[in-house]
Amino acid sequence: ALSAEAKELRLEGLLGFSGGVSGGMRVVKSENLPGSGEWLVYPLGSLVVVREMNEGVIGFLSGHSHDVSCLCTSQDGKILVSGQDAHLGTAADVVVWDLQAACQAALDGVSMVCEDHQGKKVLLHRLRQHKSSVRAVAINCTDELLATVGGRDDNALVIWDLNSGTAICGKPAHSGESALAMAWQHHNANRLITCGSRHVRVWHVDISQPKLHPMDASLGNLKRVMRCLDIGTNDDFAYIGTTTGEVLKFSIARDGIHKPNDPDRIRPMLKKVSKNRVGSGVTSIAVWTNKISGNDNIIIGAGDGMIILYNSELNQVHAKKEAVQGAITSICLSKHDTFYLGTDEANRYRLSIQNWQPELLATAHAGAVKDIVFPQNCSDLFVTCSTGGDVRVWNAKKRLELLRICVPNLECDTIAVANYGAEIVSGWSDGRVRSFYPESGKLKFVINDAHVDGVTALAEVSRKTSSNSWTLITGGRDGRIRGWRITSSHQPMIFSIKEHRAAITALRVSNDATKVISASADGSCLCFCLETQVRKLALFESNVFTQISWHPDESQLLTTGSNYKISYYDAYDASTIRVIDGSFTDEMTALDVEPIDGAWFLTGSADKTIKLWSYDDGIAVAQGLGHAKRVNSLKIAPDRSTAVSVGNEGGIYVWALDQDLCPLPHK
C-alpha cells in the first residue's frame, strides 16, 4: 500500500510526443506566463504536456479519459483548451485549462495537475456536448468565445462562452460532409471559417439571437477534401490545404446577416489554386507575414515531410524547400522569424525563415514502447523498442537518440543487450530473433522461426569461460522456452521446453547461470535447470503473470500480474511469503529489483503509476505520475541514480532516484 508519508518521484526527463495530432504542438509566448514566458504545449496520449522552453521544466495536465485530439491557446496566453477522442456513442470532453496556473505548478515542482494547485483552479471547465471525438477547437480574437467541432459521428459546430463555460449556440457543421479544420478571423470576433470534404463555410456568430449564420463558399467544379487552413493577416483570404497536395486561396468576405429572401451580394469564393502539388497531401499550413514587404507568405507542411514556403500568389519561393522525417502535423510561429515543426513520427524541429535549414530538437517513438534495457554496468546508455518496428539507442544523460534501427511492418516486443554489450538482440512479432551491432545498427544474425506468433521474452546466460559462443534463452507466444548457442557463424537450437500453455511474459537467469525461471500468461511460473532442462520449481495462481524477478541473493522471487498484487515467494519450495496490493484499479505490468542488496524495488502498472517500494516493509514510499497509458516496462540504471520507464503512449520517462528515498547499499 502507498505510505501516508509517500513522496513524489522526481521526473528528470521526458521523451515523448503525440505527433499525429493535427496542430497539436503550440509555442505560447506571453508576459502573463511565469518563468521565461515562453512555453511549449503538446499532447502525449491523454495528457497535455507543458514544457518551459529555456529551463526544460515539465508539467502534465490530466483531465482526459482518452487520447487528446486537438488543442488551442488564447491570444493572451492565459487559457488552454483541449479536446479528446472517445468510444463510439460516448461523450468526448473539451477541457478548458488555466495555462498560467498550470505553468506555475510545473515551476513549483508539481508534475501532475488534475484539478487545482495551491487553491487555484487549473481545470476551469469541462464541456460535454460532442460524441465520439472532438475534431477542432479555437478561441476568437477577443478571448471571449470558444468554437468546437465534433468528429464524423457528431459533426456539430458549437459556440461557448469561454468565461462561464456555457454553450451559446450550435449547428451541424455541414449537412452532408464532415468538417475537418476551423479558424477564427483575426480582427472580427464573430466570424470563423470551417472546411472539410468538398466545402468551405464562413460563419457569422450572432450572440444576440443567439444563432449561427453559415455561408458556403463558391467552389465551382472543384471537389477536394480540405483538411487544414489558416487566415491571412488582414482577414481578406483563407489558405487551405488539400489531401491531393494543392493549396487553395479563398476570398472570405461575405454579407452580414440579412433577411431570408435577400440575395447574397458578397459571397466567399475560390480565387486561386496552386500549380504545384506536394506529396501525400498538405497536412499543415501557417501564414507568416514578411516584415519587410508586409506581404503574407504561406508555410506548407506536406505528408511526405517537405516544408515549403509559398508567396501570396501560391508560387513557391526560391530555395525555400526542405525535407524532414514524417508528415508535418504542426507548424508554430515563434520569435525572430523562427518556427517549430512537429511530425507524425514524433520528431520536433526548429527552422529559421532566413536559412531554411531544419534543426532536429527532439525525437521519440511514434507507437507504444514495449521494452527498455540498460547495458551491463553502463548507465550512460539505454535501448528501447516499440510497436512501430524500431529499436533505438539513447544517451541517458543528454536524452538524445544515438541510433535507430528500423524493420518495417513488424513489431518489436522485447530486447536485450548481450555479449558484453557487443550485440542488441531483439524479439519480433514475425517469430524471428534479430541481432544488431550497437555502433552501426547493421544486422548481425537472424534466427528464423524461433517461435510461432512472435518472440515475447529474452534472456542471456552469462558465460563462465572466455569462449566465443554464448547462450540465449527465448520465450514466445506459443508458450515454448528455447535455448540457442550463439556463435559467429551459426545459431543452433540447444533445447526446447513446452510446459506453458500461453505466452511467456518474462525470463530471468540466475546469477550462477545454472537455472532460468519463466513467467507466463497461463498463471504459472516454472524454474528449469539449464543443463538438464528438468523442472526444479513450479508455482501456480489464478493470475496472468506479467513479470518475475529474483531477489539479488536468490532466496526469494517477486512476481506481478493481473490480480493487482505483488507476491513474494520462497525460491526453494515456491511457498507464498507475502502478498501486497500493488494497485487497487488495474493490473501490475512492470517490475525491477535493486540489483545489489534488494533493499527496494520499482513497479509499474496499467493504472499509469510508478511506485518505489521498500522490499522488507512492503510499503510504497514514493510514487511517480506522468504516464498517460499502461506502463510496459521499467529498469533501474546500474548506478542506481535513475530509473527509466516506458508505456503505451509512446513516452520514455527518466526518474531521479534520490538518496533519501533509495539509499546506496552497504559495502
N, C-alpha and C positions, 0 to 999 in steps of 0.2 A: 504494500500500500504506500501511497505517497505521504511522506512525513509532513507534519504540520509546519515544520521549520524548513521545508524543502526550498532550495534556491532555484534560480533560473540559469540554465546553461547559457553561456555567452556565445552568440553566433559571431564567429571570426571572419567568415567569408561565405559567399553565395555564388554559385554558377548555375544560372537558370533563367529562362525567358520563354514565355509562350508566344513565339514569333508568328504563329498562324493567325493571331487576332488582327484583323484589318484596322489600321490606325491605332493599335494598342499601345505603342510607346509614345510618351509625351515628355517633352522638356519644358518644365514650368519655371520661369524666371520672374520673380515678383519681390518687391520690397516687403510685402506682407508675410513672406515665409521666413522662418528662423534660419540661423546658420548663414551660409553664403548667399541664400536667397535663390539658388538655382538647384532644382531637384529633378531627378529622373523618375518617372512614374510608368510602370508597366505591369502586365498581368503575369502570374505564374500559377497555372491551374485555377483553383477557386480563390486564390489570394490576389491582392493588389500590393505590389512592392513599391515602396518609396525609398529612394536612394539619394543621399546628398552627393552632389557632383564632385566636390573637392575632397572631402574627408572620407567618402565612401560609407557613411553611416547608413544602416539598413533598418527599415521597419516594415511590418506586414499589417495589412488591413484584412481582417477576417469577418466576412459578413454574408458570403455567398455559399450556397449549398452545392453548386455545380460550377463548371468552368466559366470564367469571365469571358464574355463575348465581345464587349465593346467598352470604351470609356472616353471621357472628355473632361476638360477643366474649364473653370470660369475665366473671364478676362482678367480679373484682379488676382487670380491665383489662390483664392481662399477656399474654393469649393471643387470637389472631385465627384464625378458621377460615374458609376459603373453598372453595366448590365450583364446578365448571365444567360447561359443555356439551361434547359431543364428537360425533364422527361415529357414525352408527348402528352398533351392534355393537362399538364400541371402548370402552376403559376411560375413565371420567370420573373424574379425580383429585379428591380432597379434600386440601387442604394446610393444615397446622397451622403458624402463624407465631408467633414470639416478638415480640409487638407492642411490648414495651418496648425490645428491641434495634433493631427497625425504626425506631421514632421517634427513638432516639438516633442512628442512622445518618443520618437526614434532617437532624438538627440539626448533625451533623458535616460536612454538605455532600455526602454520597454520595447521588446522586439515584436510582440504580437498585441495588436489593439483590436478589440471586438466592439465595444460599446462606448466607453468613455475613458478619459485619462485625467487624473487629479481633479475629479469632479466636473470636468468639462466634457460635454458630449462630442464624440468624434463621429459616430454614426447618427446623422441628423434625421434622415427619413428613410423608410423602406416602402417603396412604391410597388403595389401589386395590381397590375392591370393586364399585362400581356401573358400569353400562354406559349409554352414550349421554348421560346427563345426571345431575346431582345436583339434586334439587328443593329440598331444605331441609337446613339444618344447625342444631344447637342444642346448647348446653352446659348441664349441670344446675346447680343452685343451689350445689353444693359445688365446682364446677370440677374434678370427677373423671371424669365421664362425658361422652362426646360421642355425640349421635344424628344419623344422616344418613339421608335418604330419597332413593331414586333416582327417576328420571323414569318416564314411562309405559312404556317398554320394559323397565324394571328393577323399579320399584315395590317395592323391598325396604327395610325398616327395619333398620338395623344400629347396634348399640351398641358404642362403642370406649372403651378406657381412654385417657384424654387424655394421661396422663404417658408411657406407653410406646408409644402408637400401635398397639396390638394390638386386633384385633376380639374382643369378648367373646361376643356372640350376635347373631342376626338372624332375621328372619321376614318374609314378604310383608306389606306394609302393609295390604293388603286382598285378598280372594280374587278380586273381580271389578272393582273400581273403583280409580282412581288416587288416591293421597294427594297433596294439594296444599300443606298447611301443617302446622306442628308447633310445639309449645311444651312446655317442662318446667314443672312446678309450682314455686312459689316456695319452699315450705317442706318439700317431700318430694322427696328426691334420687333416688327410684326410680320416680317417676310422671311420665308425659308424655302429651300428648294429640295425636292426629293427626286431620285432617279432610280431606275431599275430595269426590268426586262421590257424593252420597247416603249418606254415612256419617260418623260421628264415633266415634272409638275412644279409650278410656282404657287406657293400658298400664301394667303393673307390671313392673319390671325386677328379676328375681331373680338377683343376681350369684352366689349360692352354687351354683346348678344347673349352668351359667348358662342362663337361659331367659326368654323374653318371654311375658307373660300378657295378652292383649288382652281388653277387654270393650266390646261395641258399645253405644252409647247408644240409647235408645228414641226413635225419631223419629215414631212414629205414622204418619199418612198423608203426612207431609211428604217431599217429594222436591226437593232443592236441590243445586246444585253449590256447595260451601263452599270458598273459596279463601284466607281469611286468618283468623287467630284470635289472641286474647290472653286471659290468665287474670287473674281478679280478685286483689286483694291478699291475701286470706285463703285462696285456693285453693278457694273454695266454688263458683265459677261460671266458665265459659268463655264468652266473647263471640265470635261467629263471623259473618263477613261472607259474603254470598252473591252470586252473579253476577246475581241478579234484584233486588238492591238492598235486601233485608231484613237486619236484624241479629238473630241468634238467641242466646238466653240458655240455656245448658245447666248443669244441676247435674252436677258431675263427681265427686261422692263415689261410691265403689264398695267392694265387699268386697275383702278381701285375697285371697291365694292359698288356694284351698280344693280339696277333692277333686272329681274329675270329676262325681260324682253329687250333690253338694251343691247346693241351689238358690241362686240369686242373691237375697240379702236386700236389698242396697243396689245399685242399678244407675243409671248415668248416664242422664239423661233431659232432654228438651226442656222448658223451663219457660215461655219466652215468645218471641213473635215481634213485632218492631217493627211498628207500624201504618203508619208512613211508609216509603216506598221512595226510594232515591236513584237518580239517572240513571246508566245504564251499569254498574250493579252496585257493590258495595263492593270496593275494591281494596286497602285497608289499614285497620288497626284498632289502637288502642292504649288501654290502661286508664290513667287518671290519677286519683289519689286526692286529693280535696279535703281540705286540711289543717285546715280549719275544722270541717267536718261529719264528716270521716272516711269519707265515702261514696265509692264508686267512680263515676267518670264515664267514658264511653267516647267517644273521639275517632274519628270516622268519616271516612275519605278515600274519595271516590267517583270513579268512572270519568269523570264529567263535570266533575271539578275542584272539586266542592263539599267544603268541610271543615266538619263539623258536630259539635256536642257533644250527646251523649245522657246522661241520668241512668241510674241502675242499673235503672230500670224501663223503659228503652228509649223514653223520651219525650224529644223534642227540647227542649233548654234554650233559653229565650227569648233572642233576639239573639245566638246563637252559631252563625251560619251565614254563610260567606263563600265566594267562588269564587277559584280560582287557574287558571293556564293548564296544561292537561294532566291526565291521570289521576294521582291521588296514589298513588304506589307505596311511599313510605317515610314513616313518622312516628316521629321520635326525640325522646324527652323529654330536657330539659336542666335546668339550674338555674333557680331563681327562677320556676317555673311557666311556663317558655318551652319551646317545642318547635320542631323543624325539619321541614320537609316537602321531599320530593323527588318530582318528577313524571316521567312518561314522555317529556315533551318537553325533558328535561334542564334544568329550572329548579329552583332551590333557594330556599326561603322560610324566614323565621323568623316565628313567631306567638306572641303572649302570650295566656295564658288570660284576663287581665283585659279587654284592649281588643278582642281577637279580630280584629285587622287584619293580614293577611299582608303581610310586608315582603320584597320581592324582593331576594335576596342575590346571585345569580349566574345567568347564562343560558349556554346552549351549544347547539350543533347536535345534533339528535337522530339524524341519519343521517350517513353518510360525508361529509366535507368535501372537495370536489373541487378548489377553486382559491382562491388568495389573491392580492391585488394591493394595492399602495400607490398613492395618487395621486401624480402627478409632483411632486417636490420637497416632499413632505409626509410626515413621519414620525409625526405625531400620530394619524393615522387609517389604518385598512386595511379592506378589504372582502373578505368570504368568501362562498362559495356552497356548497350541499350538495344531496345526493340527496333531501332532504326537501322540495324545492321552495321554498327560501327563500334570499334574499340579505340579508346583514347587514352593517351598518357598525359598526365598533368603535373605541372610544378606545384607542389603543395604550398610553398611559401608565397609565391607571386600569383597563384591561381591563374596560370596561363596554360593553354594547351600546347604541348610539345610535339605530339604525334597523333595522327588519325589514320586508322586502318578501316577501310570500308569493304563490306561484302554485300552487294546489292540484293534486295528482295529476300533477305533472311533476317532472323532474329538471333542475337547472341544472348544466351541465358546465364552463362557462368564463365568466370575467368580465373586464372591462377598465374602467378609469376614463378617459374620453375627453373631448375638447373642453375641455381645460384644467380638468378637474375638474367640469365642468358636467353630466356625464351618467355614469350607471353603465350600461354596455352588457353584456348577458348573452346567452349562447347556451344553448338549451334542447333537451330531448330530443324535442320535437314539431317540430323543424326551424325554429323561429322565432327571430329575434333581437329581444329586448325591451330598450328603453332606459328608464331611470327617472331622475327628478330626485333628486339626493342629499340634498336637505333634507327633502322631504316623502315621497319614495318613490312618488309618483304616476307613472303610465305616461306617457312622452313620445311614443314611437312604437313600432310593431311592424313588422318585416319578415316578412311571411308567406312560407312555403315557401322560406326562404333555402337550406335543404339538405334532402335526403331523409334520414330516420332520425336527425336531430339535428345540432346545431352543436357542434363539438368544439374550435375554436380561434378566437381573435380577435386582431386587431392594428390599431392606429390608425396612419395615415400622418400624420406631423407636417406642419403647414402652413407654407409658405414666405411666404405673404401673410396679410393681415388679412381674408381672405374669410370670410363667414358659413358657408360649406359646408366640409365636411371629408370625408376618405375613410376608410372602414372596410373591412378585409380579413377575410374569414371562411373557415374551413375546416370541412368536415363529414365525417360517417361515409361519405358517398358518394365520398370522395376528391377532391371538387372544391374549388377555391380561387376565391372570388368577391370582386369589388370593388364597393363601394356608395358612391355620392355621397350624403352625408347633409346635408340641408337642413332648414329649419324646417317645410317643408310636405310634402316627399316624399323618398323614398329610392330612386332608380332604380339598377339594376344597371349597372355600367360594363363589367365583363368577367367571363368565367367560363373557368377553365382546368381541364381534365380530363386530367392526366397521371399522377396517382396511382391505384393500384388498391385502396387500403384507406384507413382513416380517417386524417385529418390530426390529428396529435398536438400540433404546435406551429407557430406562425408568428412570425417576427421580421423587423421592418422595419429597414433600415439607417439610420444617423444622418442621411444626406443625403436620405432619403426617395425614393431612386431605385430600390431593389430590395427584394424580400422573399424570404426563404428559408423553406422549409417542411420539416417532418419528418413522416414517415408510417409507419404500421404495416406498409407493404408493403416496407420495407427500403431506402427511398430518401430522399434529401434533395435538393431542387431549388431553385435560385435563379432568379428571374424579374425582368426589367426591368418596373417598374410602368407605364412609359409605353407600351411596345410589346408587353408580355406575352410576350416572347421569352425562352426559357430561356438563361441565361448560365452555369449551373454545375449539375453533377449528380454525386452520389456514391451508390454502391450497395453494400450489405453484406448478408450473411446475418444479419439483425438486425431486430428490431422497434424502431425508433427511438421514444423516448418524449419526448425534449427536445433542443432545439438552441439555441445561443446564440452571438452574435458576441463576439469579444474587443472591448473598447472602441475599439481602433484599427482594427478590422475587417480585420486582416491574417490572422486565424485564426478557425476555427469549432470549437466544442466540442459534442460530442454524447454522449448517454447512451442506453442501450437494454437489451434483454432478454438481451444477451450478457454482462452483468455488467461491461461495460467503460466507461471514459471515453475518448473518442477525440478527438485533436486533428487538424484538417485545415487545409491551406493554403486560404485563401479565394480565391486566384487560379485554381488549377487543380484543387482538391479532392484533392490528393495527401495521403497519410497522413503526419503528422509524428510522432505518438506515440500509443501505446495503453497505458493503465494499467488495473489491476484496481480497479474501484470497489467491488466486493463479491465475496465468494467463495461466497455461498449463494443470492443472489436478484438479480432484475433491478434496474437503476437506473431511478428513476422521476422524479426532480426535479433541477433544475439552475438556478443563478443565479450570474452572474459579477459581481464587484465592479465598479461602473459607471464608475469614474474612470480608473484605470490598469490594472485587471485583474490585480493582484498576487495575488489569491486568489479562490477561488470555493467555493460550497457545493453539496453534493449530498444527495439523499435517496434511499432505497432501499426496496424491498419487504422487506428484512431488518430494518426498523424503526429504522434508524440515520440520523443526520445527521452528515455529515463536512465538515470545513473543510480545504481543500486549498491548498497553495502552487502557484500556476499554473506557475511556471518549473521547480520541482523535481518536480512531480507526486507529492508526498507529502502524505498526510493528517496534519495537525499537531494536530487536535483532533477529538473525537467527541462527539456528543450522544445520550444514551439517554433514552427516555421514551415513545416511540410504542409503541402496543400492536398496531398493524397497519401495513399498507403506507402509506408516505408518498406523498401525491398531488401536493403542490406545496409550494414554499417561495420566499420572497422576502426579499432584503436590504433593510432600510429605507434610504431616501435619505440619511439622516445616518450610515449605516453603524455605528450603535451597537448595533443589534439585528437579528435576523432572525426571521421567523415561518414556521412550517411547519404543515401540516395533513395529516390522514390519514384512513384508513377507519374508525378507531374513533370518529370524531366530535370529536377533540381539536384544539385550536388551541394551539400551543406557541410561547412567546416566548423566544428565546435571546439571552443577552448576548454581544456580540462585543467582548471586552476588547481593549485596545490592545496588550497584549503578544502577542496572537495575530493581530490584524488591525490593523496599523499604518495610520494615515491616509496617503493618497498624498502624494507630494512635490508642492509647488506650483511 
